[in-house]
Amino acid sequence: MPVNPASASSALSSNSSNSPLETPLKAVIGDRTAAVFEKAFGFTTAGDLLRHYPRRYVLRGELTDITELKEGDEATVIADIKKVNLRRASGRVILEVIITDGSAEMSLTFFNQAWREKQLKVGMRGMFAGKVGVFNKKRQLSHPDYEILPEGGDEEEATAAFAGKALPVYPATSKLPSWKIAQSIEVALHAIEGLEDPIPGEILQKFHYPKLKDAFLSIHQPSTREEAVIARARLTFDEALLLQLLLAQRKAEARLLPATPRPIKSDGLVSEFESQLPFTFTDGQREVSAEIESDMNQNHPMHRLLQGEVGSGKTVVALRAMLAVVDSGGQAALLAPTEVLATQHFSTINRILGPLAAAGTLGGSEYGTKVALLTGSMSASTKREVLAEIASGSAGIVIGTHALLSVGVEFKDLGLVVVDEQHRFGVEQRDALRAKASTPPHLLVMTATPIPRTVAMTVFGDLDISTLRQLPAGRPLITSHVVPALNKPHFLERAWERIREEVSQGHQAYVVAPRISATESEDGNSVITPRDREVAAAMGITLEEPADPKTMFAVEELAPSLAMGALKGLKVAPLHGRQSAEVKEETMRAFADGKIDVLVSTTVIEVGVDVPNASVMVIMNADRFGVSQLHQLRGRVGRGNVAGLALFVTEAVDESPAMERLTAVSSTLDGFELSRIDLQQRSEGDILGRAQSGTQSHLRLLRVLRDEGLIAEARSVAISIVEGDPQLEKHPLLAAEVLALRAEEAASFLDKG
């Protein structure tokens, strides 16, 4: 049980060098209870416990709706005891207590605990907590924890401590029901008397926020619901402000770093490149190129995020920036997350540059450079040759996977780092590549997933952001349809017919499956991940169960099945991540050369793969993919002169969340609108936890869509503070919080993006 408040305060007095929130939890609530909290939630400090916020509140006098309880729920109900019955059966003493909340009844069952009959009397009201079971079609709690609420002759006086109060209901477990958590938190609240507020008083006054200690008291023990709302707003602001301070500091620190300016020559490689392009830049590409050019002319490093719609031409903009660095005598490195994507970039850039990528060879341009590819699966002799080209500087553009981060990869003059699909790389990985430069290089990170404004503010506030919305002129549209295979199997037959029709006209097709083999679990593409479930459980959200794994399509089984059945006579080939690099490269090259009609693949073709002749894509088990992933996948078709067709095959039922998601994607090609829908449908805690290193334990309350205005306010405050006090020397408590966030980030290795 929790220790008493007096002993908790005494324990904190010996911890005066630190914030009371950093006090070990065992010093506040005792070793045994602290151990239960650590096992259940990972809590180790008083602050961890106090940041375990109520999921909702129940007003004293309000009865919990028992009718909403489902079997398996961990529930805490407030109810009246209606009937008590003690009986013997099968040699055991059974105490059955019937409780009611006015809407329904349920039973409490105790075995061989007859003494509880003296505690549980008809007419009493209590809080009863446990796991909901069903026996004889009736809800029951077996051996529940309970707390009888005060009673007396004068009901008004007896309930004075509860009347009008909002009782907190916490995310709970079987070992820690809500009311036990409330007891422990009450003890911890007594232990923060000396808590100093890290946020300056003038900021609190500006937004009418309570002090931190009062906010903790009000969110856990509010006198009114309004008081809880204000407290929650203050604590949510804290989370937003800490993130914004960290991001603002990073941005300020980056501007203090020295960098070599990389101006574009008027008669160099860039001008030659632009003169031979078979198309003209869109207005958006010109605008973004000008932003990048201006950044790279500075004597501090560029830190820019380039986001854009699928097919908006991000690669050619990034290539122009890389050529500018080569023009200045430096080198550019492009980091890609997979060998398939790295190889595709290598082929695409060589194709675009033509003679400009063949420096030192017969037919190479006098202005040209050499483009090198480095991947982990290369032979030792090939790798040595490439490493030598990188070290000598003869390879002006270096494209690679994580192999670029390896010891032994040395650049002569690394001037620009381009990170493609940056959300797949950790902060440390990105910095490991930048560390290979003699002076801080310019940095351009790219994402093909459009980012809502609030996510950009919350996650990428340390980067300047460029956005490409405009598609190149003449780019054909992509038509999307949902194929309901569950109750209309002939629709799927028609999908295979459409592939045959496209191939007969000289085009090619993709078929995407969510996993590699039918004998293994899904290939990591499930909409509901284990982390989603953890966050959902903590938030009290029930997530839709995924499809039966037996109905899941897999590349290794689907490819031969199609080749011998619905697509017999067509050239069908599989592609997935477990194949050797040689097989993957050979398959992609054959597909790009038109030697393969239908590529049956996992999501390794999700980004970067550019085969203009591909006109149709069929995505099997489409409900297994997220909104952004579906948008990226279908972006692989319609990249040439022929309109694209995307067919989302699903067994999801009508009006289910999965069907709503698929309908949303099929109804629009606006990636920015879809990214907002994606954010609304997914767990924000999961998105932000993965997106921003070091935020998992800090983002308990912040919701980027709901709190857009609050995030903007926090960003404005953070920028103002850092402009006047970059090291937060005038704000030591805030500095300590941000330092803790930095330390957590360095240890977490979570992805940014």
N, C-alpha and C positions, 0 to 999 in steps of 0.2 A: 504493500500500500504506500501511497505518497507520504513523505515526511511532512511534519506540520510547518506552517509558514514561518514560525519563529526560527526554527532550526535552518530553514532554507535561507533566510536573510543572514543568519550567522555564517553559513557556508560561503555566502557571497562576499562577506566582509574581508575574507582572506584572499579574495581574488580581485582586489581593488586595482591591480595594474591593468586589467582588461575590462572590456565592456561586460556588464552583467549578462548580456546575451551569449557571451562566449564561455560562460561557466559550464563545466561538465554537468551533464544532466543528472548523473548519479549523485552529485552534491546537492541537487535541488529536490529530487523526488525519491532518492534512495537507490541503492544498487539493484535490488530485485526488479522494481518497476522500470527503472531505466533500461535494464537489460531487455525487458519485454518490448519497450518502445524501439530500441535499437534493432531488434530482430524483425519487428513488424514494419517499421518505417525507415530505419537507418538513422534515427535521431541520436545525436551524441551531445548536444548542447542545449541550454535553455532556450536559445534563439530558435533552434530547430523545432522545438515543441511549440513555442509561441507562434511560429509561422505555419502551424498546422491549423488552417483556418476552418471555421464552420462551413459546411456545405449549404446549410439552410438554417432557418430558425422556426421554432414552434412557440406560439404565444401561450403562456400559462393560462389555462382555461380552455384552450383549443384542444380538441381530441384528435389524435393522429388517425388517419383513415386506414383502418385495418384492411379494408376491401382491396386496397392497392398492392398489398404485400403478395409476393410470389414465392414459391418454394425455392429455397436456397438463398434467399435474401438474408443479409446480416442486418437485422432491424432493431430499432429502439422505439417502443411505443409507449405513449402515455395513456393509461386506461384505468377504469374503475373495476374493482373486484366484485363480480356478480354472484359467484357461487364457489364454495370450497367443499371438496368431497375427499375423504380419506377411506381407502379400501385396500383389501388384500387380494392378490391374484398371483397364482403360480409361485407361492412362497415369498412374494415380495410385497412390501407396503408401497402403495402408489398414492401420491397426493396429487389430485387434479384440481386446478384452479381455473375457473372460467372468468375471463376479463372481457370488457366491452368498451368501445370508444363511442358508442351511440350509433355507429353505422354497421358494425358487425361484431361478432364475438370470435375469440380464439382461446385455446386452452394452454395452460402452463402445466407441465408434467414433471414431477420429482419422484425419483425412485429411492425407497428406503431412507427418506428424510422426513419422517412424521413430525419432527420438531418444528418444521416450518409452518405447520398449521397454526401455531401460536403467533407467528409474525404476519401471516396473510389472512386478514379478516374481511368478511363481506362489507362493502361500503368504502374500504380504503382505496386511495388512488396512488398509483406508483408509476415508475419508469421501469419497463421490463425489456431486457435486451438479450438477443440470442439469434440463432440461425433458424429461419422459418422452415418447418417441416409440414408434411401433410399426412394425416392418419384418418382413415375412414372418411376421406374427402373433406376433412376439416383442418384448418390451419392450427399449428401448435408450435410452442417453443419448449424444447426439452432442457431441463436444468438451466433455465435462464438466469442471468444476473439481474438483480432488481434493486431499486431504491424506493422505499415508501415515502411519499411526500408528506409533509407535516399535516397533522389534523388536530382538531380541538373542538371544544364546545362552540367557540366563536369562529365560524368558518372564515370570516373576513380577516380576523386577526391572525388566524393560523396560517393563512395563505399569503400574508402580507409580503413575505420575502419573494413570492413567485408572481403575485398578481401584476399584470401589465408587463411582465418581463419577457423578453424574447429568449427562450432557452435554445442554446446552440445544438445543432445536430452535426456531428463530425464524421468524416470518412473513417470507418471503423473496421475492426477485425473481430474474429470470434474471441480472441484473448483480450482485446481492448474495445469493449463496447463504448458507445458515444458518451455515456454518463461517466464512465471511468476516466476517459480522456479529459472530460470537463473538470473532474476532480484534480487531476494532475496539473492541468493548465492553471487552475485557481491557485495552487501552491506556487507555480512558477511566476504568476502575476505578483504575488507578494514579494518576490525576490528581485524585482526590478525597480525598487524605490529610487535608487541612485542613478537610473538610466539617463544619460545625456542624449540630447537630440542632435543627430549629425546635420540636419537641414537648418540653415540659418532662419532665425525668427522672422525676418522680413519676407522671406519666401512663403513661410507658413501663413503669414498674415495676408499676403497678396491673394492666395488661393483659398483662404479661410479653412485651413487644415488644422486639426488638433496636434498637440505634441505627440511624439512617438509613444511615450508611456501611456498617455491617455488613449491613443489609437488602439494599442494592444488591449487595454481594459475594455474599450467600447466594442471592439469586434468580437471579443469572447464573452463579455458580460454586459450587453447593451441594456439600457433602461427602456429604449424604444427601438423600433426598426430603423427610424431615421438616423439615430445615433450610430447604428451599425453601418449604415450606408456611407456616412461621412468618414467613419474610421476606415472602411474598406477602400474608399477613394484615396485617402492619405497613404495607405500602405501600398496600393497599386502605383501611386505616383512615385514612391520610393524605388520600386523595382524599375520603373521606366527611367528615372533620373540616374540611377547607378549605371545602367547600360549606356545612356546617352553621354554621361561623363567619361566613361571608358572610351567610347567611340570618338568623342571630341578630343580627348587627350591623344589618342592615336593619330588623329588627323593633324593635330598641332605638332606632334613629334615628327611626323613624316616630313613636314615642311621645314624642319630644322636640319634634316639630313642633307648632306651634299650629294649632288648628282651631276653627271656630265650632260650638258645640253646636247640634244641631237637634232639640229635644224635640218630641214629638207633642202637639198641642193636644187638649184634651178635647172641644171643640166645633168643630173645624175640618174641613178637607178630608178627613183620614183617617177621621174618624168618619162623615162623610157617605158616603164611599166604602164603608166596611164595612156601613153600614146598607142600602145598595141592592144589595149582592151577592146573586145568586140562590142562593148556596151558602154553607156555613160552612167555615171553614178546618179543615184536618186538624190533628191534634195536632202533627204535625211542622211544619206551616206556622206554627202559633202559637208553637212553641218557637223556631224560627229567626227569626221576626219579633221576638220578645223579645230575642234576641241582637243583632240589628241595631239595634233601638231603644236598647238599652243602650249600644252602641258609639257611636251618633250623639249621645248625650247627653254624651259626654266632650269635653274641650277639646283632645284630640289626635285626628288623623284615624283613622277606621275603615279597616282593611285586612283585608277578609274575602273568602274564597272561598266561593261558594254552589254546591255540586254536588248533583245529584239524579238520580233515575231519570227516564227519558223519561215526560213527562206527570205529573210529581209536583207541578207548580204553582210552578215557580221564578219565572216571569214575574210572577205576581200578588203574590208576596212582594217582588220587586224594585220593583214598581209602588207598593206600600204605602210602601216606603222613600223613593221619589222624591216621593210626595205629602207625606210628612212634611217634606221639605226645602222644598217649595213653601209649605207651611203656615207655615214660619218666615221666608218672604220671599225664599228663595233659588231656585236653578234646579238641575235635574238633567239630565244628558246621558247618553244611552244609545248606546254605540258598537257597531255591528254590522258584521260582516265583508263582507257583500254587500248590494247594493241590494234583492234579493229579500227577504232577511231583515229589513232595515231597514224596507222598505215593509210587510211582514207585521206587524212590531211596531207600526208606526204605526196600521195598521188595527185590530189586536187591542186596543191600549190605548184607542183612541177608542171602540171598541165596548163595552169593559168600563166605561169611565167615563161614556159617554152624555153627559147635560147637563153633567157635571163637566168635560168636555173642551171645552166651547163657551163659555168666558168671553167676555163682550163681544158675544155674538150673541143674537138673539131666541130665547128658550127656554133660554138657558144658565143654569146654576146660579149663585147669588150666591157660593157657595163655590168655584166652578170656576176653572180655569186654561186655558191654551191649549197644545195639543200641536203641535209643529212638526216637519217632516221636512226634512232637508238631505242631498242626494246630489249626486254629481259631475255627473250628466247633466241636472240641472235647467236650464231656460232662464235666461239672465242676469237677466231681469226677476223671475222667481219667486225666484231665489236672493237678489236684493237685498231683496225683501220679507221673506224668511225671516230674513236676516241682521239686518235692522232689528228684527224681533220678538225675536231673541235678545239683541241689544245693549240694547234697552230693558227687557228683563226681562218683557215681556208673555207670552212663551212660557216657561211654567214648566218644561215637559218638552220636551227637544230630542232627537230621534232622528236618527241619521245614520250614514253610512259614514265612510271615511277623509276625506271632505270636511270633517268637523268639525275635523280637525287643521290645516286650511289657514290660511294667513295671511289675516287679515281677518275671521275668526270670533271675535267678542268677546262675552263674557258679562257681564251686569251683576253677577251674584253666583252663581257656580258653586259649589254646595255639595256635590254628589254626582256622581261618575262611575261609571256602570255599564258594564262591558265584557262583552258577550255573546260566547260562544265565544272566550274570551280567548286560546286557544292559537293563534289566527290572527293575533294582533297581537304585534309586537315590544315589548320593554321600552320602547324609545325612543318608540314610537307612543303607548303608554299614558301615558307621562310627558308627552308633548307636549300631550295633552288636559288633564291635571291642571294643567299650567303656565298654562292660560288662566284659572285662578281667582286671585283677589286674595290669598286665604289658602289653604293646602293643603286640598283638598276631601276628603270621605270617599270611600272607594273600595270598590266591590263588584264582584268579577269572578265571572262565572258560567260553568259548564261543564255540558253535558248528558251528558258522558262520565264516569261514576263512576271515581274514582281509587283504586287500591289504597293501603293505609296507607303502604307503603314509598315509593311515588312521591310521596305527599303530603309525607312527611318530607323527601325528597330534593329535591323541586322547589319545593314551596310552603311551605317552613318559615318564610317571612317573613309568611305570612298566617294569620289565624285561620280555621278551617274549619267551615262549617255544612253539614250533610248532610240532604237530604230523601229518605227511602226510601219513605215511605207514599204510595200513590196515592189520589186523591180517591175517596170512597165512590161505588159504582155504576159506576166505570170498567170497561168490558168488557175481557175478556182478548183478547190477540192470539194466534192460532194460527199456527204457522210450519211449513212443509214444504219439504224439498229436492226439486227436480224434476230428475231425472237425464236430461237431454235427449239425451245421447250415445247411449245404447243403448235408450232408451225414448221415442222422439219423440212417441208418442201422449200421453204425460204433459203435454207442452207444449201440445198441442191442447186437453187438458182444462183447462189454466190459462186459455186464452182463453175457453173456455166458462164458467168460473167468473166471469170479468169480465162476460160478457154476462148471467149470472144475477143478479149484484149490481146491475148497471145497470137490469135489468128490475124490480127491487124498489125503484128510486128512489135507489140509492146511486151512488158514483163510484169511480174507480180510478186508481192510478198505475202506470205502467210505467217502470222506471229502466234506463237503458243507461249503460255506462261511458265512452262518448266521444260527441262531438258529430257528427263526420263520419267516414265510412269511409275518406276519403282522407288522414286525418291520424293521428298516433300517438295512443295512449290519452290520455284526458282527465285525466291525473294521478292516476288512482285505482288504479293497479296496486298489488297487495299488495307486490311487490318493486320498490323504487325504486332509482335509481342509488346513493343513499347506503346503502341496505340492502346492496347488492352490495359497496361499498367496505368497510363494516364486516365483512361476512361474510368477505371475502377476507383481511382482516387477522386474523380470528379462526380462519381455516382451516375455515369452514363452507361447505358446498355448499347453495345455495338451489334450491328447486324452480323449474324453468323455467316461465314463464307460458304461457298458452294461445296458440295460433297467432293472430296479429293478424287473419288473414283471417276467423276465426270470431267476431271481436268485433262486438257490436251497437253501432250508432250512432243517435242520436236522429233526425238528418235523413233517414236511410233507413228506420228502423223505423216512424216515425210514419205516413208515407204508405202503407207496406206493410201495416200493420195496418188503416188506414182503408179500404183497397181490398180487404183480404182477410179475415183472421180476425175483425176487429171492424167489418166493413162495416155501415153503417147507424147506427153510434154516432158521436157527436161527439168526434173525436180531435184534440188540439192538441199541438204540440211546445213545450218550454221548455228553454232552455240559456243558458249564460253569455255567448255571443257575440251574443245578440239585444240590441237597443236597450232602454234602460230603459223606454221607453214600451210596447214590445211585451211585455216581461216583466210589467210592472205590469198591463197590460190582460188578459193571459192569466191571471195569478193571480186577478185580480178576477172574471173570467168563470168560472173554476173554482170559486172560493169562492161565487159566486152560483148555481152549479148549471147554468150554460149550457154547460159542457164535461163530457162523460161520462168521458173517459180522458185523463189528462195524461201524455205521454211526455216524460221529463225526464232530465237528468243529475243529479248530486248537489246541484244548487242548492237542492233541496227537503229536504236532509238534516236541517236543524235549523230550528226556529222556525215552520215552515209549519203552520198550524192550520186544517184544513177538516174539521169534525166529520162531514160526510156521507160522507167517503172511507172505504171499508170494506175494500178489497183492494189489495195492491201486488204486482206481479210484478217481480222484480229479475233482469235478464238478465246473463249472465256473472257470477253472484254470487261466484264464486271470485276475481274481480278486486278484491274489496273486503275491507277488514280487518274484524275482529270488531266493534269499536266502531262502525264505519261502518254495518255491516249492522243493528246494534241501533238506531242512530239513524234510519236510513231507515225501518225497519218501524214506528217510533214515530209515523210520520205517519198511520197508520191506526188505527182503533179509538179515536178521540178523542171520539166522540159517544156515542150510546146503543146503537150496534150493534157487535157483536164484530168485531175486525179479523182479516184473513187475509193472511199474507205468504208468498209463494212464491219460493224461491231457485232460479233456473234455472241449471244448470251442465252443462258437458261434462267435468268432472273425473272421474277414474276412482275406483272404490271403493278405500278404504283409503289414498288419497293424502292428504298434509297438507291440501290444499285441501278435500277432502271431510270430513276430520276437523273442520276449522274450521267448515264450514257445518253439520255435524251438531251441533256444540257450540252454535252460535247458535240453531238450531231447537229445541233441547232445553230451553232455559231463558229466562225473561224477566228474570232477575236480572242487572242491569247490572254490579253489583260483581263477581259471579263471572265474567262475561264479560270484564271489564277485566283480571282476573288471567290468564285464558286468553290474551287478546290479548297481554299482556306476555310470557307464556311463549313464544308462537309467533313474536313479532317480534324484531328486533334491538334489544336494550336500549340498546346504544351509540347507535343512531340515535334512539331515543325520548328519551334523556336529552340527547343532543347538541342536538336541536331544542327540548327542553323548557326547558332552563336555559341562558340565554346564558352564554357564557364557559366552558363545561365540556367542549367537544369534545376539547381536548388534555389535559384533566386526568382524564377518566374512562376510564382504560385498563383498570382491573381491576374496578371496582365493578359489581356486578350486583344490582339492587334486590330481586329475589326471593330470591336465594341469600344475600345479605348483610343480611337484615332485622335480625338481632340486632346486627350490627356497626354498622349505620347508627343504630340506637337508642342504642347506647353513644356514638357520635360526637356525636350530637345532645345527649345529656346533658352530655358534656364541654364542648361548644361553648357551651351556655347558661350553664353554670357559669363558664366563663372570661369571657364577655362581661358577665355580671352584675357581676363584680368588677373588670373591666378593659375597659370598653366600646370604647376606642380601641386596645386591645392594646398599650398603652405598656410594659407589663411583659413583653411577648412580642414583641420587635421582629422576630424572624425570621418568626414566624407572621404578623405585621402585613404584612411585605413580601410574603409568599405571597398573602395575601388581597387586597392592593392590586393585585398582578399579575392576579389573577382578575377583579377589578373592571375593570381596564383592558382586559382581553381581552373582557369582556362588553360594554363600551361600544363596542368596535370591531366586534363580530361580527354584530350585528343578527339573531341567531337568535331564533326564536320561543320564547316561554315557554309550556309547556303540554303 
